[in-house]
Every structure is written in C-alpha cells, then in structure tokens.
Amino acid sequence: LDGAQPEFVRTLIDQGHLPNLQRLLCNGQWLRVQSTAYMGSGSVWPTFITGHDPTVHGVYGEWVWQPQSMDLTRYAGNELPPFWKNFERQNLKVGILDLPFMPMVGLSRGFEISEWGPHDIVEGKTVAGPGDVERIIEAHEHHPAAFNTSISGPDDYDNLQKLASACIEGAKLRGALARSLIKE
C-alpha cells in the first residue's frame, strides 16, 4: 500500500473495515518498506521490482547519472529484469497492475498493465498485455488521473478535496478493474 499511513490502515483492519487485508495479514507478514537511499524514495521501486538492492540493480534515485554525456536522466525502469519474469518462465499466471516504473515483459498468461492512473508517468499512456487485457480495460470506466490535480499549498482546500475525491474514486475503479482481470 504505497503511501498509506500504516497506523491508519492497521486501525481500519482492527475495526473490521478491511477484511481482505485482514485475511492477508493472517497468512502473511506486515513489513515496512524503507528507502535504500539516504534521501528520497527513487530506489524503492527498482528494489521491489528486481528483488535486489541498489548495489546490484544500480538505481539509487529517480535521477540516474549518465557518465558518457555527463548528465542526468530520469529513471524509466525498462532495463531492469522484474522478479515476475521468472514466474512466467515457470508457466505461472502473473498479474501486475500499475507498479511505478514497471517494465513490461510480454506476459503470455495473466496480465500486466502500466500507467493506468499512475503517480509516476514514464510512457505517458496506458500499456497493457496480453491482447485481451486491453479489451477488459476498455470495458471499465477510465481512471480519473487524480495526480494531475495541482495543489498550491496546504490551504488549497478546493484542490485538496478534488484530489481526495479523485483518489477515492480511482481506488474503487482500480479494485473493480483488478476483480475483472482476476476473474478473466
């Protein structure tokens, strides 16, 4: 739950408002993910995607040094091999829905969807596969793209309310899409 306040989520679980997360918690672990970088969180998603720390995958932040040009480029994620590629090789179905900076691996079973209501835009468009997945996405209401709302500061109540409403609506739509994808 990227960006969720842990104590609030735990309270909702304890109050019975999040039964699916309660079931996951009973059969899994509750862990905090911390940035592997001193400042920023740019190395967290590459670490999650690859299962390796930055000393292996080489991404320490959102901006990557390019020694050939003596310049910085924004990290895009396409060159890192994701852990789910091995699942595909083992003939397992995999479903990946909109991880930040996720590379598309060309799954033949399951689904992979990138940039459907993203908070980090790399491609600037939704990319999905295999072919039938696009049909499933098109059958659903489009994500409200909550993160295009511009907030001028903590007192910008109108835009903060618009952002909150778009986030809530986006979470509902993402859940409906995920249920359809899993069902298919």
C-alpha positions as CSV (number, residue, x, y, z in Angstrom):
1,L,0.0,0.0,0.0
2,D,2.3,2.7,-1.4
3,G,2.0,5.9,0.6
4,A,-0.6,4.6,3.0
5,Q,-0.3,5.7,6.7
6,P,0.4,2.4,8.4
7,E,-1.3,3.2,11.8
8,F,-4.5,4.3,10.0
9,V,-4.6,1.1,7.8
10,R,-4.0,-1.0,10.9
11,T,-6.8,0.7,12.7
12,L,-9.2,0.1,9.8
13,I,-8.1,-3.6,9.8
14,D,-8.7,-3.9,13.5
15,Q,-12.1,-2.3,13.2
16,G,-13.1,-4.9,10.5
17,H,-13.3,-2.4,7.6
18,L,-10.6,-4.1,5.5
19,P,-11.5,-7.8,5.6
20,N,-9.3,-8.8,2.6
21,L,-6.3,-7.1,4.2
22,Q,-7.1,-8.9,7.5
23,R,-7.0,-12.3,5.7
24,L,-3.7,-11.4,4.0
25,L,-2.3,-10.3,7.4
26,C,-3.4,-13.6,9.0
27,N,-1.5,-15.6,6.3
28,G,1.4,-13.2,5.7
29,Q,3.6,-10.6,7.3
30,W,3.3,-6.8,8.0
31,L,6.5,-5.2,6.9
32,R,7.6,-1.6,6.4
33,V,9.5,-0.8,3.3
34,Q,12.1,1.9,3.8
35,S,14.1,3.6,1.1
36,T,17.5,2.2,0.5
37,A,18.7,5.8,-0.3
38,Y,19.6,8.4,2.4
39,M,17.3,10.9,0.7
40,G,14.2,10.2,-1.5
41,S,12.5,7.0,-2.5
42,G,13.7,6.6,-6.0
43,S,15.5,3.3,-5.2
44,V,12.5,1.6,-3.5
45,W,10.5,0.6,-6.7
46,P,13.6,-0.8,-8.6
47,T,14.5,-2.8,-5.4
48,F,10.9,-4.2,-5.2
49,I,10.7,-4.9,-8.9
50,T,14.0,-6.8,-9.1
51,G,14.2,-8.2,-5.5
52,H,17.8,-6.8,-5.3
53,D,19.2,-3.8,-3.5
54,P,20.8,-0.8,-5.3
55,T,24.3,-2.3,-5.2
56,V,23.0,-4.9,-7.6
57,H,20.5,-3.1,-9.8
58,G,22.4,0.3,-9.7
59,V,19.4,2.7,-9.3
60,Y,19.9,4.9,-6.2
61,G,17.4,7.6,-7.0
62,E,14.9,9.0,-9.5
63,W,17.7,10.7,-11.5
64,V,20.4,8.5,-12.9
65,W,23.9,9.7,-13.7
66,Q,25.0,9.2,-17.4
67,P,28.8,9.3,-17.4
68,Q,29.0,9.2,-21.2
69,S,27.1,12.5,-21.5
70,M,28.0,13.9,-18.0
71,D,24.3,14.4,-17.5
72,L,21.3,13.1,-15.5
73,T,18.3,11.3,-17.0
74,R,15.1,10.4,-15.2
75,Y,14.9,6.7,-14.3
76,A,12.4,4.8,-16.6
77,G,12.8,1.2,-15.3
78,N,12.7,-0.6,-18.6
79,E,16.2,-2.1,-18.4
80,L,15.7,-4.0,-15.1
81,P,14.6,-7.6,-15.1
82,P,11.5,-7.9,-12.8
83,F,11.1,-10.9,-10.4
84,W,7.8,-11.9,-12.1
85,K,9.6,-12.7,-15.3
86,N,10.8,-15.9,-13.6
87,F,7.2,-16.8,-12.7
88,E,6.2,-16.5,-16.4
89,R,9.1,-18.9,-17.3
90,Q,7.7,-21.4,-14.7
91,N,4.4,-21.3,-16.6
92,L,2.6,-19.5,-13.7
93,K,0.0,-16.9,-14.2
94,V,1.1,-13.4,-13.1
95,G,-1.0,-10.2,-12.6
96,I,0.8,-6.9,-12.4
97,L,-1.3,-3.8,-12.1
98,D,0.5,-0.4,-12.4
99,L,3.6,-0.7,-10.3
100,P,5.6,2.6,-10.6
101,F,8.4,2.3,-13.2
102,M,7.5,-1.3,-14.1
103,P,8.9,-2.8,-17.2
104,M,6.6,-4.7,-19.5
105,V,7.9,-8.3,-20.0
106,G,5.4,-9.5,-22.5
107,L,3.4,-11.9,-20.3
108,S,1.6,-14.7,-22.3
109,R,-0.7,-15.6,-19.3
110,G,-2.2,-13.3,-16.7
111,F,-1.9,-9.6,-17.2
112,E,0.5,-6.6,-17.0
113,I,-0.8,-3.1,-17.0
114,S,1.4,0.0,-16.8
115,E,0.3,3.6,-16.3
116,W,-3.4,3.2,-15.6
117,G,-3.8,6.1,-13.2
118,P,-0.1,6.3,-12.3
119,H,1.6,8.5,-9.8
120,D,4.8,8.4,-11.8
121,I,4.4,8.9,-15.5
122,V,7.1,7.4,-17.8
123,E,5.4,6.4,-21.0
124,G,2.5,8.9,-20.8
125,K,-0.1,6.3,-21.8
126,T,-1.5,3.0,-20.6
127,V,0.3,0.0,-21.8
128,A,-1.2,-3.5,-21.3
129,G,-0.9,-7.1,-22.3
130,P,-1.6,-9.7,-23.5
131,G,-4.1,-8.6,-26.1
132,D,-7.3,-9.4,-24.3
133,V,-6.3,-7.2,-21.4
134,E,-6.9,-4.1,-23.4
135,R,-10.5,-5.2,-24.1
136,I,-11.0,-5.6,-20.3
137,I,-9.6,-2.2,-19.5
138,E,-11.8,-0.6,-22.2
139,A,-14.9,-2.1,-20.6
140,H,-14.1,-0.2,-17.4
141,E,-14.6,3.5,-16.6
142,H,-11.3,5.4,-17.1
143,H,-9.2,6.2,-14.1
144,P,-9.8,9.9,-13.0
145,A,-6.0,10.5,-13.2
146,A,-6.1,12.0,-9.7
147,F,-2.5,13.0,-9.8
148,N,-2.9,15.7,-12.4
149,T,-4.5,17.9,-9.8
150,S,-2.3,20.9,-9.0
151,I,-2.1,21.8,-5.3
152,S,-0.8,25.3,-4.4
153,G,-0.2,24.5,-0.7
154,P,-1.8,23.2,2.5
155,D,-4.5,25.8,2.4
156,D,-5.7,24.9,-1.1
157,Y,-8.8,23.2,0.2
158,D,-10.7,23.1,-3.0
159,N,-8.0,21.3,-5.0
160,L,-7.1,19.1,-2.0
161,Q,-10.7,18.0,-1.9
162,K,-10.7,17.3,-5.6
163,L,-7.5,15.2,-5.2
164,A,-9.0,13.3,-2.3
165,S,-12.2,12.6,-4.2
166,A,-10.3,11.5,-7.3
167,C,-8.1,9.2,-5.2
168,I,-11.1,7.5,-3.6
169,E,-12.8,7.1,-7.0
170,G,-9.5,5.8,-8.5
171,A,-9.1,3.2,-5.8
172,K,-12.7,2.0,-6.4
173,L,-12.1,1.8,-10.1
174,R,-8.7,0.1,-9.7
175,G,-10.4,-2.5,-7.4
176,A,-13.2,-3.1,-10.0
177,L,-10.6,-3.5,-12.8
178,A,-8.5,-5.9,-10.7
179,R,-11.5,-8.0,-9.9
180,S,-12.4,-8.2,-13.6
181,L,-8.8,-9.1,-14.6
182,I,-8.6,-11.8,-11.9
183,K,-11.9,-13.2,-13.0
184,E,-10.9,-13.4,-16.6
